[in-house]
């Protein structure tokens, strides 16, 4: 039998996950509203939506823990990941069976309202049939079960479900909030980060606290207690700025062979083209020496290439296509004809 993992092997995302709604960072409006629900014990159906790593699942679990306590939460709360359990059969069996069961007595010291909580994470991955099947289940068992839907894209939740829930939008975390939390973890773990490394970590995470903490833990495992900006970049999967700058410089030259050589080198280095397109887009948008028309032409082709990559397109060909069209735009060459 394998030994149980010690505290040192625990992911920091779980180790430093807030256990209390008041500890959730940067979501003041959501926390204030839910705090009132906790005081009264009157919780509506909930719909949490927003970018990844902003505290949606953490908040849902904290609410359940504060409502029922550590013991009762095991029987009163069911958490399902809808990206795995997303078919209509799950709604008809597992969800309906849990929702239909009556609740038992509560425990002292906690509100313990007379209902259970069913948390459906990644609910935007549920099929439309499964979401439609949930409508009747929510109405039938609303006296003994509250539903909490968690998703990244609210547009993928059918309107009949969304209208039955109190909606809470989780916004990306601000740089100051993330810096405070990262510095707290560094103090707890005995790490040393300079200001440049902190700024880099905030930049590469893009408001995603989970990604920031994961990058920090990976860097500490590889490079020890003193972590630099270069260390953060090497473990985050972000493409170094000089690679993007080299690609833009080759495109500005107007020399197709030079641009093709740069693209070949980038692919040979193993960088993710989707990440390159994202950073190239940001760099072009910020560029002051590029006209709005040139930016529009480049961004349009970047978007088309990104869609092709999602559909399984070849990375080399898509990056070469973006580079050639970026060169056309920056050097004011005529736009290629489009044949239908």
C-alpha positions, 0 to 999 in steps of 0.5 A: 500500500502506497504511503499517504502524501505528507504536507510538503506534497500538497498543492499550494492551490489547495493548501491556501484555498480560503475556507471562509467567504470573507477570505475570498479576495477581490469579490466584494459585491459577491461576498457582501451579498452571500454574507447576508444569506449566511446570516439568515440561512436563506440561500437562493439558487446560485449562478457563479460565472467569470474567468478561471481562477477567480474564486468561484468554486472556492466561494461555493465550497466556503458557503457550504462549509459555513452553512453546515460545518465540516461534518454535516457538509459531507452529507448535505453537499454534492459536488459534481464536475459537469465536464465529466458528468454532463449527460441527461442520464446523470440529471435523471439519476445521480442529481435527481436522487440526491435532490429528492432525499429529505434532510436530517437534523442540523448541528449546533453552531452552524445555521444548518438550513433545512436544505441540501446544496448541489454544486455543478462545476463547469456547468457550461459543459452540460449538454442542452438536453441535460440543462433542460432536464434540470429545469423541472428538477429544480422546481420540484425539489426546491424546498429541500435542495439548492443548486449552485451552477459554476461556469466560465461562460454564462452565454452557454447556460440556457435562459430558463436555468439562468432566470431561476438563479441569483447571478454573481459575476466574478471578475479577474483579480487585480494586480494589488490583490494578487501581489498581497496574496502571493507575498503572504504565500512567500512568507509562509513558504520562506520564498524570496521574490523581487518586485520584477518577479512579482510583476512578471507573475501578475502579468503571466497569470492574467488575473488567474490566482490559481495559475499564479500560485501553481507557477509559484510552486513550480518555480520553487520546486525547480529553482529553490527559495530565490525566484527571479523573473526569468524563473517565472517565465520558464515555468509559466509557458509564456513566450519570452518577449524577445521572441515576439519582438524578433517575429515582429522585426522580421515582419517589418523588414518586408523580407519573406524569407527572413520571416519564414526563417523566424517562424521555423526557428520558433516552431523548432523551439517548441513554443505554443503557437496559440500563446504566441498569437495571444502575445502577438495580438497584445503587442500589436494593439499596444504598438504606437507606430502601427495604424488602426487599419494595420492593427485591424488587418493583423488582428483579423488574421490572428483571430482566423488562425486561432480558430484554425488551431482550435479546429486542429490546423497545423501550427507551422502553417498558421503561424507562417500565414499570420507572419506573412499577413502581418508583413503585408500590413506593416509594409503596406502591401496590398491585401491578398485576394480572397476567393470564395 
